[in-house]
Structures are given as C-alpha cells and as structure tokens.
Amino acid sequence: MPTQPPASKVTTELPPIVAEHIAAVNAFDTDRIVDTFAPDAYVNDNRREIWGADAIRRFVEKEFVGDHVTMEVREVIDNYGDLIVRARYDGTYDKSNLPDELVMTNYFSVRDGKIVSLAVVRNQPSPY
C-alpha cells in the first residue's frame, strides 16, 4: 500500500459522478458506466490507453461487465481537485498471480460533471 496522504486530504465524500460510476460498475450496467465519461475521455488500465466513448464502451462491456467486476471503496483522497479512490476489486476475471485481496488505486479527473480521465493502478509499497 502506498504511503499515507496527509489527513487533511483524506475524505469520505465522492463527487456525484464518481459515486455514480462506482454504482454503475457494481450494477454491471454498461450504459450507466459509459455515461459517466466525457465523450473524448480516456482510461488507462493495466498500462493500456483506451480513448473515447466507443473504445471505453467495448472495454467496459468485456472487462468490467463481462467479468462481473465489483468495487468496494476503501479510501478517498482529494488531491487538488483530482480524486484518488482505493478500492477492493473482485469479479470472475483471471486471478492468477494476484493477491487474495486486490486493492487498486483509481485516479479520477472530473471536469464539467464528467470523468475526463481515469487511471487504474495496482500500486506497490513505497520505500520512502
């Protein structure tokens, strides 16, 4: 797990669009998930860049809805308006070489009420 942020940055509130995104993921609802993104948004997942609503739809349909991915929020950090959300992931995806409890960090950028970028990273502990 990464080094802890200052307590002043830790929050429990999710912006409405991020709360809707997570609820839509947990409901396995492709249309709702895609609707949380701006039309020209991008997702970086597992070192892959996925640009635009059509590509995001195909990605979400196969790798989130298709694999019944769920997210359980563990921590929310507001960093100068960008949101860092650590969540426990589960689903029917291939879990080979993954820890029993998979916690991923989601880096959301929101503009005008839509997600414009999302990076999902499996962070490693920092020696600093």
Salt bridges, closest charged atoms under 4 A:
GLU20 OE2 - ARG32 NE 2.80
ASP31 OD1 - ARG57 NH1 2.79
ASP35 OD1 - LYS114 NZ 3.51
ASP45 OD2 - ARG48 NH2 2.77
GLU63 OE2 - ARG48 NH1 2.85
GLU72 OE2 - ARG74 NE 3.19
GLU75 OE1 - ARG86 NE 2.66
ASP82 OD1 - ARG111 NH1 3.71
ASP90 OD2 - ARG88 NH1 3.85
ASP90 OD1 - LYS95 NZ 2.55
GLU101 OE2 - ARG74 NH2 2.94
GLU101 OE2 - ARG88 NE 3.65
